[in-house]
Amino acid sequence: ENIRAEMIKLEFKYEEKRMIVEDLSIKLGCRDETISNLESAFEKKAKKMIDDATTFSSLQELTSVQEDQIEMLKAQIMKLKFRSDLREEEERHEMEEMATNME
């Protein structure tokens, strides 16, 4: 009878430990999945940061090129304005000469 009672106790302890191991296995599985999800999220964020940095660098280069183009256009505008002023001055002198010659 004592042996039977001991057997039942051992079976109960075994079942209790088996349930603990099963519970821990489930928790480990959840932990592994969480770690995997975090790693995946980290990789996505790292890739996005690299993409953002590349985009930023490209935009900086584009901005620099556009700033250079703006400076060239400003120089061309100044040249054209100077030529226009010079041409107006020449026309004014020609008109004055023509007026003087007609008198």
HUMODA-V888435 format. One record per residue. PHI is phi in radians with two decimals (NA if undefined). Layout:
((PHI) (PHI))
//
This chain:
((NA) (-1.10) (-1.13) (-1.11) (-1.10) (-1.12) (-1.07) (-1.12) (-1.04) (-1.10) (-1.09) (-1.11) (-1.10) (-1.04) (-1.10) (-1.09) (-1.18) (-1.09) (-1.17) (-1.12) (-1.09) (-1.09) (-1.08) (-1.13) (-1.09) (-1.10) (-1.10) (-1.12) (-1.08) (-1.13) (-1.11) (-1.08) (-1.13) (-1.09) (-1.06) (-1.07) (-1.11) (-1.14) (-1.08) (-1.10) (-1.10) (-1.08) (-1.07) (-1.10) (-1.15) (-1.10) (-1.12) (-1.10) (-1.11) (-1.14) (-1.07) (-1.10) (-1.13) (-1.12) (-1.08) (-1.06) (-1.08) (-1.10) (-1.16) (-1.10) (-1.09) (-1.08) (-1.08) (-1.07) (-1.07) (-1.16) (-1.11) (-1.10) (-1.09) (-1.07) (-1.10) (-1.11) (-1.13) (-1.07) (-1.11) (-1.13) (-1.09) (-1.09) (-1.07) (-1.13) (-1.12) (-1.07) (-1.08) (-1.12) (-1.08) (-1.09) (-1.13) (-1.07) (-1.12) (-1.09) (-1.11) (-1.11) (-1.11) (-1.06) (-1.13) (-1.13) (-1.12) (-1.12) (-1.13) (-1.16) (-1.22) (-1.32) (-1.33))
//
